[in-house]
Amino acid sequence: MQQMVGKILETYGTAVTLRRGENDHAIRVFFQPVRSKSWQYLEGNYSPLGEIPRGQYVYIGPVEPKAEAGDTLIVDDKSYWLRRTELVRDSNGPVYCWGMCVEKGGEDTWGQS
């Protein structure tokens, strides 16, 4: 399963840089703003990309290199803090890494509803 997810990320993922300390890793991931139906109905302020202004993003990336909380993700010309990461597993072991990010330098809405 890990190989299948890896192929999907390589084919359809976004090219990003995962920075841990002074080490950079070029990887492909899925990176999307968090969306919630309740937020969509309550708020009408959307950016051109459809981002709801909550400032949180979902990260789905490869098992290796595993993203860790505190790492930086560089997407295009913006930097994001990885606030939380977990390996998603099946019966054979890790399949992919899931995480939540917030944009660096923006308003930190982590933990707010």
N, C-alpha and C positions, 0 to 999 in steps of 0.2 A: 504494500500500500504506500509506503514512504516513497518508493521510486515513481509510482504513478502520480502522486501529489507533486513530487519534484519536477516531473515532465510538464505537468499543468502549469506550475509556477514559471518554468523556463519559457514556455510557449506564450502564456497569456499575462504573466506578471509584469510589474513595473520595475525598471532598473533603478536601484537605489544604492546608497552606500551605508553600511552598518559600521559605526565607529565605536570602538571600545578603547578608551584611553587614546593612545597614539596609533593604534592599528585600524586600518580601514579594510573592509571586505565589500567587494562589489557583488551584489546578489539581486535576485528578482523576487518580488513579493507582491501580495495583494495588500493595498493600503487604501482605506476608504474612510470618509467621515462617518461618525456614528449617526445613525438615523433612528428615529423612534416615531411610530404612528402618532403617539400622543403629542410629541413635540410638533409634528407636521401640522396637526389640527390646531394647535394653540398659537403657533408662531408663523408669521407670514414673511419674515425677513430671510431671504435666501441669497447666497452669493451666486455668481454666474455658473459655478460648478455644482450647485444644488446643496452646498454645505449648510447645515443648520448651525447657527453660531453658538455652539456649545464647546467647540475647541477640542473635542476628543475624537480619536481616530483608531480604527481597528487595524491591526497588523497581522497578517498571516504569511509566514515565511518558512524557510527550510529548517530542518533539524540542525544542520551544521552549515555555517557557524550559528550556534544557538544565540538568539538575542537574549539579553538579560536586562533586568530593571536597572536603569541608570545609563544604559547605552544611548547613543545618539543615532537617529535615522535621518539621513539627508535625502530629501526628495526634491528633485529639480534644484531650486535655489533656497529652499526652506529647511530648517532643522527642527527635529522633534525629539522630545525625551520619551524613552520607553519607560512607562510608569509601572507596568506589570507584564510578566510573560509567564507562559506555561507551555509545556510540551503536551500535545494531544496524542494519546496513545490508543492503539488497538491491541489485540491479543499477541501480536508479534513485536511490539515495542513502539517507540515514538514514530509518529506519522508526519507531524508538522509542528511549528511553534506559533502560538497565538499570543497576541499582546494588545495592550492599550497604550496610546501615545497622546501627548499634548504638544502643541507647537511651542517651541522656545521663544521667549520674548513676548508671548501673548498673555492674555488673562488666563490664569490657571483655574479652570472650573472643575478640577478633579474632586470627586466626592459630592458635587452639588447636583441636585435634581432639577 
